[in-house]
């Protein structure tokens, strides 16, 4: 099973890379871009018995390895067989 995990900085954490991207968008003429928050996307292949087990394993991986839960939020956005 494949899990897609999206990790982003928590809203209250400053995102200097996102701010730099937003400034670059403005300098390129993309005035409609008002803000950017950067993040990470992980594609993880799992050997799990079912979707519940896969989601539990993906969440455990996020808590222990993929996300720094002090400053980052995560979401398992999709599970594919």
PDB file of N, CA, C and O in Angstrom:
ATOM      1  N   UNK A   1       0.853  -1.167   0.000  1.00  0.00           N
ATOM      2  CA  UNK A   1       0.000   0.000   0.000  1.00  0.00           C
ATOM      3  C   UNK A   1       0.901   1.232   0.000  1.00  0.00           C
ATOM      4  O   UNK A   1       1.975   1.220   0.603  1.00  0.00           O
ATOM      5  N   UNK A   2       0.464   2.296  -0.677  1.00  0.00           N
ATOM      6  CA  UNK A   2       1.235   3.529  -0.733  1.00  0.00           C
ATOM      7  C   UNK A   2       0.523   4.601   0.074  1.00  0.00           C
ATOM      8  O   UNK A   2      -0.678   4.818  -0.085  1.00  0.00           O
ATOM      9  N   UNK A   3       1.272   5.268   0.942  1.00  0.00           N
ATOM     10  CA  UNK A   3       0.741   6.387   1.717  1.00  0.00           C
ATOM     11  C   UNK A   3       1.411   7.670   1.248  1.00  0.00           C
ATOM     12  O   UNK A   3       2.625   7.702   1.046  1.00  0.00           O
ATOM     13  N   UNK A   4       0.631   8.720   1.077  1.00  0.00           N
ATOM     14  CA  UNK A   4       1.164  10.048   0.820  1.00  0.00           C
ATOM     15  C   UNK A   4       0.991  10.862   2.096  1.00  0.00           C
ATOM     16  O   UNK A   4      -0.115  10.987   2.621  1.00  0.00           O
ATOM     17  N   UNK A   5       2.095  11.413   2.585  1.00  0.00           N
ATOM     18  CA  UNK A   5       2.097  12.161   3.832  1.00  0.00           C
ATOM     19  C   UNK A   5       2.552  13.583   3.546  1.00  0.00           C
ATOM     20  O   UNK A   5       3.606  13.793   2.945  1.00  0.00           O
ATOM     21  N   UNK A   6       1.762  14.556   3.973  1.00  0.00           N
ATOM     22  CA  UNK A   6       2.076  15.958   3.783  1.00  0.00           C
ATOM     23  C   UNK A   6       2.481  16.544   5.135  1.00  0.00           C
ATOM     24  O   UNK A   6       1.717  16.472   6.097  1.00  0.00           O
ATOM     25  N   UNK A   7       3.681  17.122   5.210  1.00  0.00           N
ATOM     26  CA  UNK A   7       4.189  17.714   6.443  1.00  0.00           C
ATOM     27  C   UNK A   7       4.384  19.211   6.199  1.00  0.00           C
ATOM     28  O   UNK A   7       5.025  19.606   5.226  1.00  0.00           O
ATOM     29  N   UNK A   8       3.833  20.036   7.078  1.00  0.00           N
ATOM     30  CA  UNK A   8       3.973  21.487   6.963  1.00  0.00           C
ATOM     31  C   UNK A   8       4.321  22.079   8.325  1.00  0.00           C
ATOM     32  O   UNK A   8       4.072  21.480   9.372  1.00  0.00           O
ATOM     33  N   UNK A   9       4.903  23.272   8.275  1.00  0.00           N
ATOM     34  CA  UNK A   9       5.158  23.983   9.519  1.00  0.00           C
ATOM     35  C   UNK A   9       3.833  24.383  10.146  1.00  0.00           C
ATOM     36  O   UNK A   9       2.881  24.707   9.437  1.00  0.00           O
ATOM     37  N   UNK A  10       3.766  24.362  11.470  1.00  0.00           N
ATOM     38  CA  UNK A  10       2.567  24.818  12.159  1.00  0.00           C
ATOM     39  C   UNK A  10       2.344  26.292  11.835  1.00  0.00           C
ATOM     40  O   UNK A  10       3.295  27.029  11.576  1.00  0.00           O
ATOM     41  N   UNK A  11       1.082  26.716  11.853  1.00  0.00           N
ATOM     42  CA  UNK A  11       0.730  28.083  11.468  1.00  0.00           C
ATOM     43  C   UNK A  11       1.497  29.131  12.264  1.00  0.00           C
ATOM     44  O   UNK A  11       1.864  30.168  11.712  1.00  0.00           O
ATOM     45  N   UNK A  12       1.747  28.884  13.549  1.00  0.00           N
ATOM     46  CA  UNK A  12       2.396  29.883  14.388  1.00  0.00           C
ATOM     47  C   UNK A  12       3.916  29.921  14.199  1.00  0.00           C
ATOM     48  O   UNK A  12       4.579  30.794  14.758  1.00  0.00           O
ATOM     49  N   UNK A  13       4.477  28.993  13.423  1.00  0.00           N
ATOM     50  CA  UNK A  13       5.924  28.942  13.179  1.00  0.00           C
ATOM     51  C   UNK A  13       6.239  29.756  11.928  1.00  0.00           C
ATOM     52  O   UNK A  13       5.601  29.594  10.888  1.00  0.00           O
ATOM     53  N   UNK A  14       7.240  30.638  12.048  1.00  0.00           N
ATOM     54  CA  UNK A  14       7.656  31.440  10.899  1.00  0.00           C
ATOM     55  C   UNK A  14       8.185  30.533   9.792  1.00  0.00           C
ATOM     56  O   UNK A  14       8.816  29.510  10.060  1.00  0.00           O
ATOM     57  N   UNK A  15       7.919  30.920   8.552  1.00  0.00           N
ATOM     58  CA  UNK A  15       8.329  30.131   7.388  1.00  0.00           C
ATOM     59  C   UNK A  15       9.153  31.021   6.446  1.00  0.00           C
ATOM     60  O   UNK A  15       8.616  31.547   5.472  1.00  0.00           O
ATOM     61  N   UNK A  16      10.449  31.193   6.729  1.00  0.00           N
ATOM     62  CA  UNK A  16      11.261  32.082   5.894  1.00  0.00           C
ATOM     63  C   UNK A  16      11.366  31.612   4.438  1.00  0.00           C
ATOM     64  O   UNK A  16      11.424  32.438   3.528  1.00  0.00           O
ATOM     65  N   UNK A  17      11.389  30.320   4.215  1.00  0.00           N
ATOM     66  CA  UNK A  17      11.450  29.827   2.835  1.00  0.00           C
ATOM     67  C   UNK A  17      10.152  30.166   2.094  1.00  0.00           C
ATOM     68  O   UNK A  17      10.194  30.568   0.932  1.00  0.00           O
ATOM     69  N   UNK A  18       9.026  30.011   2.741  1.00  0.00           N
ATOM     70  CA  UNK A  18       7.748  30.380   2.137  1.00  0.00           C
ATOM     71  C   UNK A  18       7.691  31.867   1.820  1.00  0.00           C
ATOM     72  O   UNK A  18       7.201  32.263   0.763  1.00  0.00           O
ATOM     73  N   UNK A  19       8.199  32.698   2.745  1.00  0.00           N
ATOM     74  CA  UNK A  19       8.227  34.149   2.503  1.00  0.00           C
ATOM     75  C   UNK A  19       9.111  34.482   1.310  1.00  0.00           C
ATOM     76  O   UNK A  19       8.757  35.337   0.498  1.00  0.00           O
ATOM     77  N   UNK A  20      10.264  33.814   1.193  1.00  0.00           N
ATOM     78  CA  UNK A  20      11.166  34.053   0.064  1.00  0.00           C
ATOM     79  C   UNK A  20      10.494  33.657  -1.254  1.00  0.00           C
ATOM     80  O   UNK A  20      10.644  34.349  -2.261  1.00  0.00           O
ATOM     81  N   UNK A  21       9.764  32.561  -1.248  1.00  0.00           N
ATOM     82  CA  UNK A  21       9.051  32.125  -2.454  1.00  0.00           C
ATOM     83  C   UNK A  21       7.972  33.139  -2.811  1.00  0.00           C
ATOM     84  O   UNK A  21       7.799  33.472  -3.983  1.00  0.00           O
ATOM     85  N   UNK A  22       7.248  33.630  -1.816  1.00  0.00           N
ATOM     86  CA  UNK A  22       6.201  34.627  -2.070  1.00  0.00           C
ATOM     87  C   UNK A  22       6.800  35.898  -2.658  1.00  0.00           C
ATOM     88  O   UNK A  22       6.238  36.472  -3.591  1.00  0.00           O
ATOM     89  N   UNK A  23       7.951  36.350  -2.113  1.00  0.00           N
ATOM     90  CA  UNK A  23       8.614  37.534  -2.670  1.00  0.00           C
ATOM     91  C   UNK A  23       9.063  37.292  -4.101  1.00  0.00           C
ATOM     92  O   UNK A  23       8.946  38.180  -4.946  1.00  0.00           O
ATOM     93  N   UNK A  24       9.581  36.089  -4.386  1.00  0.00           N
ATOM     94  CA  UNK A  24      10.008  35.754  -5.744  1.00  0.00           C
ATOM     95  C   UNK A  24       8.821  35.757  -6.696  1.00  0.00           C
ATOM     96  O   UNK A  24       8.941  36.215  -7.832  1.00  0.00           O
ATOM     97  N   UNK A  25       7.688  35.254  -6.249  1.00  0.00           N
ATOM     98  CA  UNK A  25       6.481  35.277  -7.084  1.00  0.00           C
ATOM     99  C   UNK A  25       6.112  36.712  -7.436  1.00  0.00           C
ATOM    100  O   UNK A  25       5.804  37.016  -8.588  1.00  0.00           O
ATOM    101  N   UNK A  26       6.145  37.596  -6.436  1.00  0.00           N
ATOM    102  CA  UNK A  26       5.812  39.004  -6.679  1.00  0.00           C
ATOM    103  C   UNK A  26       6.797  39.634  -7.656  1.00  0.00           C
ATOM    104  O   UNK A  26       6.393  40.389  -8.540  1.00  0.00           O
ATOM    105  N   UNK A  27       8.088  39.331  -7.505  1.00  0.00           N
ATOM    106  CA  UNK A  27       9.087  39.926  -8.401  1.00  0.00           C
ATOM    107  C   UNK A  27       8.957  39.390  -9.824  1.00  0.00           C
ATOM    108  O   UNK A  27       9.407  40.039 -10.769  1.00  0.00           O
ATOM    109  N   UNK A  28       8.355  38.228  -9.988  1.00  0.00           N
ATOM    110  CA  UNK A  28       8.119  37.670 -11.319  1.00  0.00           C
ATOM    111  C   UNK A  28       6.777  38.119 -11.911  1.00  0.00           C
ATOM    112  O   UNK A  28       6.406  37.725 -13.016  1.00  0.00           O
ATOM    113  N   UNK A  29       6.065  38.947 -11.152  1.00  0.00           N
ATOM    114  CA  UNK A  29       4.816  39.488 -11.669  1.00  0.00           C
ATOM    115  C   UNK A  29       3.564  38.732 -11.257  1.00  0.00           C
ATOM    116  O   UNK A  29       2.473  39.046 -11.732  1.00  0.00           O
ATOM    117  N   UNK A  30       3.697  37.756 -10.393  1.00  0.00           N
ATOM    118  CA  UNK A  30       2.537  36.994  -9.928  1.00  0.00           C
ATOM    119  C   UNK A  30       1.935  37.672  -8.702  1.00  0.00           C
ATOM    120  O   UNK A  30       2.063  37.182  -7.581  1.00  0.00           O
ATOM    121  N   UNK A  31       1.278  38.801  -8.932  1.00  0.00           N
ATOM    122  CA  UNK A  31       0.718  39.602  -7.839  1.00  0.00           C
ATOM    123  C   UNK A  31      -0.436  38.888  -7.137  1.00  0.00           C
ATOM    124  O   UNK A  31      -0.762  39.236  -6.002  1.00  0.00           O
ATOM    125  N   UNK A  32      -1.053  37.915  -7.768  1.00  0.00           N
ATOM    126  CA  UNK A  32      -2.169  37.195  -7.156  1.00  0.00           C
ATOM    127  C   UNK A  32      -1.707  36.278  -6.022  1.00  0.00           C
ATOM    128  O   UNK A  32      -2.520  35.876  -5.190  1.00  0.00           O
ATOM    129  N   UNK A  33      -0.419  35.944  -5.977  1.00  0.00           N
ATOM    130  CA  UNK A  33       0.119  35.102  -4.895  1.00  0.00           C
ATOM    131  C   UNK A  33       0.312  35.997  -3.680  1.00  0.00           C
ATOM    132  O   UNK A  33       1.156  36.893  -3.696  1.00  0.00           O
ATOM    133  N   UNK A  34      -0.462  35.761  -2.628  1.00  0.00           N
ATOM    134  CA  UNK A  34      -0.396  36.614  -1.444  1.00  0.00           C
ATOM    135  C   UNK A  34       0.434  36.021  -0.317  1.00  0.00           C
ATOM    136  O   UNK A  34       0.953  36.761   0.519  1.00  0.00           O
ATOM    137  N   UNK A  35       0.569  34.706  -0.277  1.00  0.00           N
ATOM    138  CA  UNK A  35       1.436  34.073   0.720  1.00  0.00           C
ATOM    139  C   UNK A  35       1.736  32.645   0.284  1.00  0.00           C
ATOM    140  O   UNK A  35       1.002  32.045  -0.502  1.00  0.00           O
ATOM    141  N   UNK A  36       2.832  32.121   0.816  1.00  0.00           N
ATOM    142  CA  UNK A  36       3.254  30.748   0.517  1.00  0.00           C
ATOM    143  C   UNK A  36       3.721  30.108   1.814  1.00  0.00           C
ATOM    144  O   UNK A  36       4.428  30.738   2.601  1.00  0.00           O
ATOM    145  N   UNK A  37       3.331  28.863   2.039  1.00  0.00           N
ATOM    146  CA  UNK A  37       3.862  28.043   3.137  1.00  0.00           C
ATOM    147  C   UNK A  37       4.472  26.816   2.482  1.00  0.00           C
ATOM    148  O   UNK A  37       3.798  26.114   1.729  1.00  0.00           O
ATOM    149  N   UNK A  38       5.718  26.557   2.756  1.00  0.00           N
ATOM    150  CA  UNK A  38       6.378  25.404   2.158  1.00  0.00           C
ATOM    151  C   UNK A  38       6.205  24.185   3.052  1.00  0.00           C
ATOM    152  O   UNK A  38       5.921  24.305   4.243  1.00  0.00           O
ATOM    153  N   UNK A  39       6.381  23.021   2.459  1.00  0.00           N
ATOM    154  CA  UNK A  39       6.252  21.779   3.213  1.00  0.00           C
ATOM    155  C   UNK A  39       6.984  20.649   2.527  1.00  0.00           C
ATOM    156  O   UNK A  39       7.774  20.866   1.609  1.00  0.00           O
ATOM    157  N   UNK A  40       6.713  19.445   2.983  1.00  0.00           N
ATOM    158  CA  UNK A  40       7.339  18.245   2.435  1.00  0.00           C
ATOM    159  C   UNK A  40       6.247  17.230   2.107  1.00  0.00           C
ATOM    160  O   UNK A  40       5.232  17.146   2.799  1.00  0.00           O
ATOM    161  N   UNK A  41       6.468  16.473   1.057  1.00  0.00           N
ATOM    162  CA  UNK A  41       5.556  15.397   0.690  1.00  0.00           C
ATOM    163  C   UNK A  41       6.349  14.100   0.676  1.00  0.00           C
ATOM    164  O   UNK A  41       7.365  13.997  -0.011  1.00  0.00           O
ATOM    165  N   UNK A  42       5.890  13.115   1.429  1.00  0.00           N
ATOM    166  CA  UNK A  42       6.531  11.802   1.473  1.00  0.00           C
ATOM    167  C   UNK A  42       5.623  10.783   0.814  1.00  0.00           C
ATOM    168  O   UNK A  42       4.416  10.766   1.058  1.00  0.00           O
ATOM    169  N   UNK A  43       6.194   9.943  -0.010  1.00  0.00           N
ATOM    170  CA  UNK A  43       5.492   8.797  -0.582  1.00  0.00           C
ATOM    171  C   UNK A  43       6.128   7.567   0.051  1.00  0.00           C
ATOM    172  O   UNK A  43       7.310   7.290  -0.156  1.00  0.00           O
ATOM    173  N   UNK A  44       5.335   6.836   0.821  1.00  0.00           N
ATOM    174  CA  UNK A  44       5.858   5.713   1.592  1.00  0.00           C
ATOM    175  C   UNK A  44       5.131   4.438   1.187  1.00  0.00           C
ATOM    176  O   UNK A  44       3.902   4.389   1.244  1.00  0.00           O
ATOM    177  N   UNK A  45       5.858   3.416   0.782  1.00  0.00           N
ATOM    178  CA  UNK A  45       5.274   2.099   0.494  1.00  0.00           C
ATOM    179  C   UNK A  45       5.234   1.300   1.787  1.00  0.00           C
ATOM    180  O   UNK A  45       6.231   1.191   2.501  1.00  0.00           O
ATOM    181  N   UNK A  46       4.073   0.746   2.073  1.00  0.00           N
ATOM    182  CA  UNK A  46       3.858   0.000   3.315  1.00  0.00           C
ATOM    183  C   UNK A  46       3.357  -1.401   3.012  1.00  0.00           C
ATOM    184  O   UNK A  46       2.562  -1.599   2.093  1.00  0.00           O
ATOM    185  N   UNK A  47       3.817  -2.362   3.779  1.00  0.00           N
ATOM    186  CA  UNK A  47       3.293  -3.725   3.712  1.00  0.00           C
ATOM    187  C   UNK A  47       2.355  -3.881   4.900  1.00  0.00           C
ATOM    188  O   UNK A  47       2.775  -4.258   5.994  1.00  0.00           O
ATOM    189  N   UNK A  48       1.076  -3.587   4.669  1.00  0.00           N
ATOM    190  CA  UNK A  48       0.093  -3.618   5.749  1.00  0.00           C
ATOM    191  C   UNK A  48      -1.089  -4.484   5.346  1.00  0.00           C
ATOM    192  O   UNK A  48      -1.409  -4.619   4.165  1.00  0.00           O
ATOM    193  N   UNK A  49      -1.731  -5.068   6.353  1.00  0.00           N
ATOM    194  CA  UNK A  49      -2.836  -5.991   6.111  1.00  0.00           C
ATOM    195  C   UNK A  49      -4.070  -5.304   5.530  1.00  0.00           C
ATOM    196  O   UNK A  49      -4.781  -5.886   4.710  1.00  0.00           O
ATOM    197  N   UNK A  50      -4.324  -4.058   5.957  1.00  0.00           N
ATOM    198  CA  UNK A  50      -5.508  -3.339   5.479  1.00  0.00           C
ATOM    199  C   UNK A  50      -5.275  -1.840   5.622  1.00  0.00           C
ATOM    200  O   UNK A  50      -4.217  -1.402   6.075  1.00  0.00           O
ATOM    201  N   UNK A  51      -6.270  -1.068   5.232  1.00  0.00           N
ATOM    202  CA  UNK A  51      -6.129   0.390   5.243  1.00  0.00           C
ATOM    203  C   UNK A  51      -5.951   0.948   6.653  1.00  0.00           C
ATOM    204  O   UNK A  51      -5.181   1.888   6.855  1.00  0.00           O
ATOM    205  N   UNK A  52      -6.643   0.388   7.607  1.00  0.00           N
ATOM    206  CA  UNK A  52      -6.522   0.854   8.993  1.00  0.00           C
ATOM    207  C   UNK A  52      -5.100   0.635   9.497  1.00  0.00           C
ATOM    208  O   UNK A  52      -4.514   1.529  10.107  1.00  0.00           O
ATOM    209  N   UNK A  53      -4.544  -0.542   9.250  1.00  0.00           N
ATOM    210  CA  UNK A  53      -3.175  -0.837   9.680  1.00  0.00           C
ATOM    211  C   UNK A  53      -2.175   0.078   8.965  1.00  0.00           C
ATOM    212  O   UNK A  53      -1.210   0.544   9.570  1.00  0.00           O
ATOM    213  N   UNK A  54      -2.410   0.327   7.686  1.00  0.00           N
ATOM    214  CA  UNK A  54      -1.517   1.204   6.920  1.00  0.00           C
ATOM    215  C   UNK A  54      -1.560   2.627   7.467  1.00  0.00           C
ATOM    216  O   UNK A  54      -0.520   3.264   7.633  1.00  0.00           O
ATOM    217  N   UNK A  55      -2.761   3.125   7.746  1.00  0.00           N
ATOM    218  CA  UNK A  55      -2.887   4.491   8.282  1.00  0.00           C
ATOM    219  C   UNK A  55      -2.236   4.587   9.655  1.00  0.00           C
ATOM    220  O   UNK A  55      -1.560   5.573   9.949  1.00  0.00           O
ATOM    221  N   UNK A  56      -2.429   3.581  10.496  1.00  0.00           N
ATOM    222  CA  UNK A  56      -1.796   3.575  11.816  1.00  0.00           C
ATOM    223  C   UNK A  56      -0.280   3.585  11.702  1.00  0.00           C
ATOM    224  O   UNK A  56       0.396   4.311  12.431  1.00  0.00           O
ATOM    225  N   UNK A  57       0.258   2.779  10.784  1.00  0.00           N
ATOM    226  CA  UNK A  57       1.706   2.723  10.579  1.00  0.00           C
ATOM    227  C   UNK A  57       2.226   4.059  10.053  1.00  0.00           C
ATOM    228  O   UNK A  57       3.258   4.544  10.517  1.00  0.00           O
ATOM    229  N   UNK A  58       1.524   4.659   9.091  1.00  0.00           N
ATOM    230  CA  UNK A  58       1.929   5.956   8.547  1.00  0.00           C
ATOM    231  C   UNK A  58       1.925   7.027   9.631  1.00  0.00           C
ATOM    232  O   UNK A  58       2.851   7.835   9.702  1.00  0.00           O
ATOM    233  N   UNK A  59       0.903   7.044  10.472  1.00  0.00           N
ATOM    234  CA  UNK A  59       0.849   8.014  11.570  1.00  0.00           C
ATOM    235  C   UNK A  59       1.996   7.806  12.557  1.00  0.00           C
ATOM    236  O   UNK A  59       2.590   8.771  13.038  1.00  0.00           O
ATOM    237  N   UNK A  60       2.302   6.555  12.853  1.00  0.00           N
ATOM    238  CA  UNK A  60       3.413   6.257  13.761  1.00  0.00           C
ATOM    239  C   UNK A  60       4.741   6.729  13.172  1.00  0.00           C
ATOM    240  O   UNK A  60       5.576   7.287  13.884  1.00  0.00           O
ATOM    241  N   UNK A  61       4.935   6.504  11.870  1.00  0.00           N
ATOM    242  CA  UNK A  61       6.149   6.982  11.209  1.00  0.00           C
ATOM    243  C   UNK A  61       6.261   8.503  11.292  1.00  0.00           C
ATOM    244  O   UNK A  61       7.344   9.043  11.521  1.00  0.00           O
ATOM    245  N   UNK A  62       5.146   9.180  11.107  1.00  0.00           N
ATOM    246  CA  UNK A  62       5.156  10.641  11.189  1.00  0.00           C
ATOM    247  C   UNK A  62       5.539  11.107  12.582  1.00  0.00           C
ATOM    248  O   UNK A  62       6.372  12.000  12.738  1.00  0.00           O
ATOM    249  N   UNK A  63       4.937  10.508  13.585  1.00  0.00           N
ATOM    250  CA  UNK A  63       5.207  10.895  14.968  1.00  0.00           C
ATOM    251  C   UNK A  63       6.667  10.667  15.362  1.00  0.00           C
ATOM    252  O   UNK A  63       7.239  11.456  16.113  1.00  0.00           O
ATOM    253  N   UNK A  64       7.261   9.599  14.862  1.00  0.00           N
ATOM    254  CA  UNK A  64       8.607   9.216  15.292  1.00  0.00           C
ATOM    255  C   UNK A  64       9.730   9.655  14.358  1.00  0.00           C
ATOM    256  O   UNK A  64      10.878   9.761  14.789  1.00  0.00           O
ATOM    257  N   UNK A  65       9.418   9.915  13.074  1.00  0.00           N
ATOM    258  CA  UNK A  65      10.498  10.119  12.120  1.00  0.00           C
ATOM    259  C   UNK A  65      10.256  11.233  11.104  1.00  0.00           C
ATOM    260  O   UNK A  65      11.117  12.095  10.929  1.00  0.00           O
ATOM    261  N   UNK A  66       9.125  11.235  10.442  1.00  0.00           N
ATOM    262  CA  UNK A  66       8.936  12.109   9.291  1.00  0.00           C
ATOM    263  C   UNK A  66       8.649  13.563   9.657  1.00  0.00           C
ATOM    264  O   UNK A  66       8.977  14.463   8.884  1.00  0.00           O
ATOM    265  N   UNK A  67       8.055  13.807  10.800  1.00  0.00           N
ATOM    266  CA  UNK A  67       7.693  15.166  11.200  1.00  0.00           C
ATOM    267  C   UNK A  67       8.285  15.492  12.566  1.00  0.00           C
ATOM    268  O   UNK A  67       8.349  14.644  13.457  1.00  0.00           O
ATOM    269  N   UNK A  68       8.712  16.730  12.704  1.00  0.00           N
ATOM    270  CA  UNK A  68       9.097  17.249  14.009  1.00  0.00           C
ATOM    271  C   UNK A  68       7.828  17.863  14.589  1.00  0.00           C
ATOM    272  O   UNK A  68       7.499  19.012  14.293  1.00  0.00           O
ATOM    273  N   UNK A  69       7.126  17.110  15.405  1.00  0.00           N
ATOM    274  CA  UNK A  69       5.788  17.506  15.842  1.00  0.00           C
ATOM    275  C   UNK A  69       5.779  18.720  16.769  1.00  0.00           C
ATOM    276  O   UNK A  69       4.709  19.229  17.104  1.00  0.00           O
ATOM    277  N   UNK A  70       6.944  19.187  17.186  1.00  0.00           N
ATOM    278  CA  UNK A  70       7.008  20.425  17.962  1.00  0.00           C
ATOM    279  C   UNK A  70       6.693  21.618  17.059  1.00  0.00           C
ATOM    280  O   UNK A  70       6.008  22.552  17.476  1.00  0.00           O
ATOM    281  N   UNK A  71       7.193  21.585  15.824  1.00  0.00           N
ATOM    282  CA  UNK A  71       7.015  22.721  14.915  1.00  0.00           C
ATOM    283  C   UNK A  71       6.267  22.372  13.630  1.00  0.00           C
ATOM    284  O   UNK A  71       5.967  23.261  12.833  1.00  0.00           O
ATOM    285  N   UNK A  72       5.962  21.092  13.419  1.00  0.00           N
ATOM    286  CA  UNK A  72       5.322  20.685  12.174  1.00  0.00           C
ATOM    287  C   UNK A  72       4.022  19.918  12.437  1.00  0.00           C
ATOM    288  O   UNK A  72       3.879  19.208  13.432  1.00  0.00           O
ATOM    289  N   UNK A  73       3.088  20.090  11.508  1.00  0.00           N
ATOM    290  CA  UNK A  73       1.871  19.281  11.457  1.00  0.00           C
ATOM    291  C   UNK A  73       2.032  18.288  10.322  1.00  0.00           C
ATOM    292  O   UNK A  73       2.806  18.517   9.393  1.00  0.00           O
ATOM    293  N   UNK A  74       1.303  17.192  10.398  1.00  0.00           N
ATOM    294  CA  UNK A  74       1.334  16.227   9.297  1.00  0.00           C
ATOM    295  C   UNK A  74      -0.073  15.717   9.046  1.00  0.00           C
ATOM    296  O   UNK A  74      -0.959  15.784   9.899  1.00  0.00           O
ATOM    297  N   UNK A  75      -0.235  15.205   7.836  1.00  0.00           N
ATOM    298  CA  UNK A  75      -1.513  14.605   7.469  1.00  0.00           C
ATOM    299  C   UNK A  75      -1.236  13.483   6.470  1.00  0.00           C
ATOM    300  O   UNK A  75      -0.515  13.675   5.491  1.00  0.00           O
ATOM    301  N   UNK A  76      -1.812  12.323   6.726  1.00  0.00           N
ATOM    302  CA  UNK A  76      -1.778  11.249   5.735  1.00  0.00           C
ATOM    303  C   UNK A  76      -2.890  11.583   4.765  1.00  0.00           C
ATOM    304  O   UNK A  76      -4.071  11.404   5.064  1.00  0.00           O
ATOM    305  N   UNK A  77      -2.492  12.079   3.578  1.00  0.00           N
ATOM    306  CA  UNK A  77      -3.491  12.628   2.665  1.00  0.00           C
ATOM    307  C   UNK A  77      -4.119  11.587   1.757  1.00  0.00           C
ATOM    308  O   UNK A  77      -5.215  11.796   1.237  1.00  0.00           O
ATOM    309  N   UNK A  78      -3.435  10.468   1.561  1.00  0.00           N
ATOM    310  CA  UNK A  78      -4.019   9.434   0.677  1.00  0.00           C
ATOM    311  C   UNK A  78      -3.365   8.094   0.944  1.00  0.00           C
ATOM    312  O   UNK A  78      -2.173   8.012   1.241  1.00  0.00           O
ATOM    313  N   UNK A  79      -4.160   7.052   0.833  1.00  0.00           N
ATOM    314  CA  UNK A  79      -3.680   5.673   0.849  1.00  0.00           C
ATOM    315  C   UNK A  79      -4.145   5.003  -0.420  1.00  0.00           C
ATOM    316  O   UNK A  79      -5.338   5.008  -0.723  1.00  0.00           O
ATOM    317  N   UNK A  80      -3.225   4.426  -1.169  1.00  0.00           N
ATOM    318  CA  UNK A  80      -3.545   3.684  -2.395  1.00  0.00           C
ATOM    319  C   UNK A  80      -3.108   2.250  -2.221  1.00  0.00           C
ATOM    320  O   UNK A  80      -2.069   1.979  -1.618  1.00  0.00           O
ATOM    321  N   UNK A  81      -3.901   1.322  -2.749  1.00  0.00           N
ATOM    322  CA  UNK A  81      -3.519  -0.097  -2.663  1.00  0.00           C
ATOM    323  C   UNK A  81      -2.232  -0.383  -3.439  1.00  0.00           C
ATOM    324  O   UNK A  81      -1.771  -1.524  -3.470  1.00  0.00           O
TER     325      UNK A  81
END
